[in-house]
Amino acid sequence: MKQFKSINPFDGEILNQYSVISGDEAIKRVESNHRAFTDFQKVSYNERSHRLEKLSELLKNNKEELALTMTQEMGKPISQAIAEVEKCAWVCDYYAQNGDDFLSDDTIKTDASNSFVKHEPLGSILAIMPWNFPYWQFFRFAAPNVMAGNGLLLKHAPNIQGCAEHIIELFKAAGFDPDYCQNLPVDVSDVESIIEHKAVQGVTLTGSTGAGSAVASIAGKNIKKTVLELGGSNPFIVMEDADLDVALEKAWIGRMQNTGQSCIAAKRFIVHEKHVDDFIDGFLSKLMGTQVENPEDNESFIGPMARIDLAEELENQMKKSVEMGAQLIHGGNRTDAHFQPALLANVKPGMPVFDEETFGPLASVTTFKTEQEALELANRTDYGLGASVISKNPERHVSLLREIQGGAVFFNEIVKSDPRLPFGGTHKSGYGRELAKEGILEFTNQKVIYFA
């Protein structure tokens, strides 16, 4: 029987092995999930809110254990792992407090004596989730859909099945029907039959552009709603009037947290020529004292990358860019999944580190002279997730809000997700929105009710 292996990327230790279920077994779980959904959609908003509050309590009370599994399975530094679990509790609390209001009927004045829009659940929703935020990616989908009344199906990344099992245990402990949140540890070849099943009424995927395209094709063929949160190559623009201390502080966190393995990380530093030398020197000073550390240590900030093949891919992107003229300022040595944080200067369009998504602790610096040039460089990408603009006088650059491609522009801050704000991208970064009111409505039937 095929198995998924959980391997600690810091030391290569095999942590556990998990049986891959057959396609037939997966369909049985889908059907039992649909039965649980049928019952759950009748549950009141008040009770759904109570269940989310219980989930939040369990997440908070078990955050150290949950975080340790994450750290061991994909290398996230333990303090960041604990913060991720706490954020999951926040999103549960947020929808427990606001979901009822978001889903309330929208009265619309027409010729009718009464007309309104009612928001109803669709059914079982398949969530295909990545390894880089093992809990957050799922809970930011799950919390609004619990309130909406949909059933939850989880197809998690193969290398973090311990986290997937924790998620299922949390839902059971919070009082949900054991079939309401189902784990589907299946081979990729079985995903199509799951999406095609009549009980599955929607698919949300966080992952690569290629995976999103494949899933969207299957879902589209079967007329199923999809939300895609895909890759990103976010520009981080340091304007001529920027505060360099702010720029360096935000650039460091924006690029290096989670060991650079985030779709919304700052990946292309587009720096005004006035600041570029000082920016490189300042970033270098931070790099010089940084190395890959044991992610279980409380003080660690950079851990190993999640898998050896991911580190190899980043190394290849770096080497090809250097061959094309980029200057390696520091770092870039690799041993297995340990990738020494790196800084590249003189980066130009056409180089892999500019054109492609770099998923790891590698910072690339490109220089500009005018705001128009900065805008053109920022938009020279197939992605459109978000952007950061650093300026002492952001009002001077408000036109960038309309012209920068993407789902978000953050002034003097890194791009980040927040339960109170809709999250998503454009172009090859995907479509649809998670979080806020927009996120809870994605997988609802917005039914018109009309009384003559």
N, C-alpha and C positions, 0 to 999 in steps of 0.2 A: 504493500500500500504506500502510495506517495505521501511524503510528509514535508511540512514546512519547518525549517530550522530557525530558531532564535539564536543568533550568534552575537556575543558581546564584541563590538567593534574595537574596544580598547585593548583587549588581550586575546581575542580570537576564540575564547571559550564558548563551546556549545552550551547554551543555557537550558534549552528544552527542544523537544520535537513535537509537532502537532499533526494529527492525521488530517489529510485532505479528504473531505467528504465527496461522495459521488454526485453526479448530476441529478440522479433520482432522489437521493437523500436531500439535496438542496431544494428540489421542487416540493418535497413533503414539508420542509420547513416553511417554504413560501406559503403553502396552503394553510398550515396551522397558524401562520402569522395573519393571514387574511381572516381567519375565524376570530382571532383575538382582536383584530381591527374592527370587525363587525360589532363586537360588544363594546369596545372602547369608544367608538364614535358616539355612543349614547351617554357616556359619562359627562357629567356637568363640567363647566369651566372651573367651578370652584374646586372640584375634586381633582381635576387635571393640575390645577395650580398647587394643590396640596402635595401631589406626587412629585412635582418639580422641586418644591421646597424640601421634600425628603431627600431627593437626589442631591441637592445642594449640600444638605447637612452631611450626607454620607461622603461626598467628595471632600469636604473640609476635614471631617474626622479621620479620613483614611489617606490624606494627601501624601504623607511620607512613604507609605507602602506603594501607592499608585505611582508616585514619582520615581521610586527606585526601579520598578519594573521598566519604566520608560527609559531611564538612564542606562540600564543594563542592556536593553534591547537595541537602542539606536544611538546611544552616546550623548544624549543631551546633558549638559552640566546640571547637577542635582538641584541647585538653587533655581535655575530656569525651569526645571521640570516641576518643582513644587509650585512655582508661579503659574505654570500652565494649568495645573489642576485647580488652583484657586480661581483662575479665569473661567474655567468650566462651571464652577459653582456660581460665579457672577452671572453667567448667561442663563443659568437655570432660574436664579432669583429674578432676573430682569423680565423674563417671559412669564414667570409666575405672577409678577406684579402688573404687567402690562398687556399680556396676551388677550385677556377678556375684552379690553378696550379696543385693541387692534382688530379683533374679529367681530366687533359689534356691527349690527346692520347699518348700512349707509342709506339713509333716507334721501330720495331724489324727487324733487318736485316736478311732476309731469301733468298731463291731462287726467291721470288716474285719481281716484279718491285717496289711494295710498300706493306708493311704489317705492321699492327699496331693493338693495343688493344684499344678499345673504351669503356668507362665506362658509362653505361646507368642505369637509375633508374629501380627498380623492380616493384614498385606499392605502395599499402598502407601497412605500417608497424605498427604492434601493439606493443605499449610500455606498459609493465606491470611494474608499478613503486612503490617504497616503500615510507614509511612515513618519514624516518630519514633525508633525504635531499630533501624536497618536490619540490623545483625548480631545483636544480643542477642536480639531477639524470635525469630529463626529458630534460633539455636544453643541456646536454652533448650528448644526443641522437639526439635531434631535430636539433641543429645547423648544423651538418654535413649532415643530411638527407634533410634539406631544400636545401642546395647547390647541393646535389645529385639529387634532384627532386622528392623524394618519398613523398607519402601522410602520414600524421601523425594521428595515433589513440592512445588515452591515456586512459588506464585503471589504475586509481590511487588508492592508499590505501583508504579504507573507511573513516578513521578518519581525512583526510586532504582534504576534498572535497572543502573547501573554497579556498585552494591553487590551486586546479585543475581548478576551475572556473576562478580564476585570470589568469591562463595560457591561457585559451581560449580567454579571453578578450584581452590579450596582442596581440595575433595573429591577432585578428580582427582589433585592433587599428593600427597595423603595416601595414594594407592594404591587408592582405591575404583574399582569398575567405572564407566566414563564414564556409564553409564545409571542408576547407583544413585541419584544426586541430580540430579533434572531440573528445569530452569528452564522455567516456562510463562508467557511474556509474552503473555497472551491478553487479549482484550476481555472485559469483565464478562459479556457475553451468552453467552460460551462456557463459563462456569464451571459452569452447570447440567449440561451434557453430560459434563463431567469428573467431577463428583460422582456422576452416574448410572452411570458405567462400572463394570463388575463388578470390575475390578482395584482400584478405590479402596475401601478398607474403613473409612476414617475421615477426618474433617475437623477441623482445628483452625484457629480464626480469632482473630486479635487485631485489633480494630477497633471501629467504631461499633456502637451498639445496633441501628441499622437494618440494617447489613450482617450482623450476627450473626443477627438474626431471619430475614432472607432465606435465608441459608445453612443455618440450622437447619431451616427449612421444607423445603428441597429434600432435605437429608440425611434428615430424618425420614420424608418420603414414600418414600424408598428404603431405609429401615431401616439407616442408617449412623450409627455412633458419632460424636459431636461433643464438642469441648471449646471453650468460648467464653470469651475474655478480652476484655471489652468496656469501655465507658467507666466513669468514676468521678467522684465529686464529694466527695472525702474531707474530712471534718471534721477540724480541727486545734483541739483544745480546750485553752485556757489556763485552768487552774483557779485558784481564789482563792489557793491555797497554792503556786502555781508560782514557779519561779526565772525572773524575766523575762529575764535574760541568756541562759539556756538556750532559753527560748521564742523569742526573737528570732533566735538563731543557727539553730535548727532550722527556724523559719518561713521564713527567707530562702532556705535551701538547698532546703527542701521545696517552695517555690512556684516558684523562679526557675531551678533547674538545668534544663538542656535547654530553656532559654527558656520554661519553664512547660508544655512540650508532652509531658506524661506522664499516663497514666491514673491513676497512683497519687500524683500531686502533691497537696500540701496546697492545697485550693481554697476552702474555707470556714473562715475563722478565727473561731472562736466564743470570745470573750474575756470573762472575768469583768469586771464593771464596775469593780472595784478597779484593774485593770491596763489598761483599754482606752486611756486617754489616753497613758500611757507606752508602750504597745505601738505605737500609731499613730505617736508621735514617734520611737520607735526604728526602726521599719520605714522611716519617711520619711527618716531620716538615711542609711540604706543606699541608698534610691532616689535621693537627690539627687546622688550621685556616680556614678550608673549610666546608661549609654546603650548603644544598639546599637553593637557594634563588629565589625570584620572578624573573622569566626570563625576565620580562618587564623592570626591573631595568637596567640601562645602565652599571653598574659595575658588574653585575652578571656573574659568570663563570660556575657554576654548577646549572642546573635547575632540575625539576622533570623528571623522565623517561616518555616516551610518553604515556604509558598506565599502569594501575595497574597490569594487567596480566604479562606484561614484567618484572616489578619490582619483582613480586612474583617468576617468573622463575629464575631470577638472585639470589634471596634470597635462593631458594632451591639448586641451584648449589653451593653456598657458604657453606650452612649448611652441605650438604653431604660431601663436601671436608674437612671441619673441623672434621667431624666424622671419616674421613679416615686418619687424622693425620696432616692436614694443620693447621698452627698457625694463628689465627686471631689477627693481630697486632692492628688494629683500624677500627672502623666504622662498617657498615653492618646493622645498624638498619633501619627498613622500616616502613613507615606509608603511606598507599595507594600507590601512584606512587612516593613518596619521598623516595629515597634510599640513605642513608648516604654513601658517598664515602668510600671504604674499601680497606684495604691492607692485603694480605695473604702471609705468608712466609712458608718455608718448603713444597712447593708444588711439588708433584711428578707425573710422568705419571700414568695414571689410575684414577686420581681424575677428577671430572667433570670440574673444572676450568682449567685443563690442556688439557683434551681430547676434550672438547666441546667448541663451540664458546660462549664467555661471552659477552653479548650485554648490557653494562652498566658500571657504574663507579666503577669497581672492578679491582684492580691490583694484580697479582699473581707473586711471586718470586721463581725461581728455581735456584739452585747453580750448577756450573760446575768447573772442575779442568783443563781440557785440551781442546784445540780447537776441537779435534775430538769428544769429549763428547758434546761440545756445538753444533756441527753440527748434531749429532745424536738426540739431544733433539729438535733442531729446526725443523728437518724433521720428528719428531715423531707426525704426524698429518695427517688427511685426507684432509686438506685444502692446498692451495698453491697460496695465493694471493700476499704476499710480505713479506719482512723482513727488519729490521734495524740492522746495525752493528756499534757499537761505538768503535772507536780506534783512537789513536793519529797517528798511522802509518798504514792507511788502505791498503797500497800497500803490507804489510806483509800478509794480509789475502785475497788477490785477488783470491785465489783458491776457496774461499767460493762463489764467483760469479757463478761458474759453478756447485757447489754442493748443494747450498741451493735451495730447491724446491720453485717454485712460479714465478709470472710474473714480479717481481721487487725486487731488492736489493738496499737499500739506505744506504750509509755510512755517519755516523754522522748527520743523518736527519731522521725524521719520514717518513713513507710511505705516499705519497699524490698524488692526481691526478692533472695533468697539461695538458691543451689543446694541448701543443706541444709534449707530450709524449704518446705513446700508453698505454692503461690501460686495465688490465684483469688478469686472473689467470689460474691456472692449477688444475688438480684433482677435488675435490668437490667444489672448488671456481669458477668453470665454465670454459667457453671457448669463443673464439672470443675476439676481441679488440674494445674498444671505444677510441675516441680522436685521435689526430694526423692524418697522412695520412692513417694509417691502419684502423682507425675507419670509415672514410668516404667511404672506399671501401667495407666494410662488406656487405652492402645492395645495391650493384650495380651488374649489369650483365657485366662481363668483356668479351666483345664481340670481337672476332678476325675478322679483315677485311683484305682480301687478294686479291691483284691484280696480276694476272699472268703476 
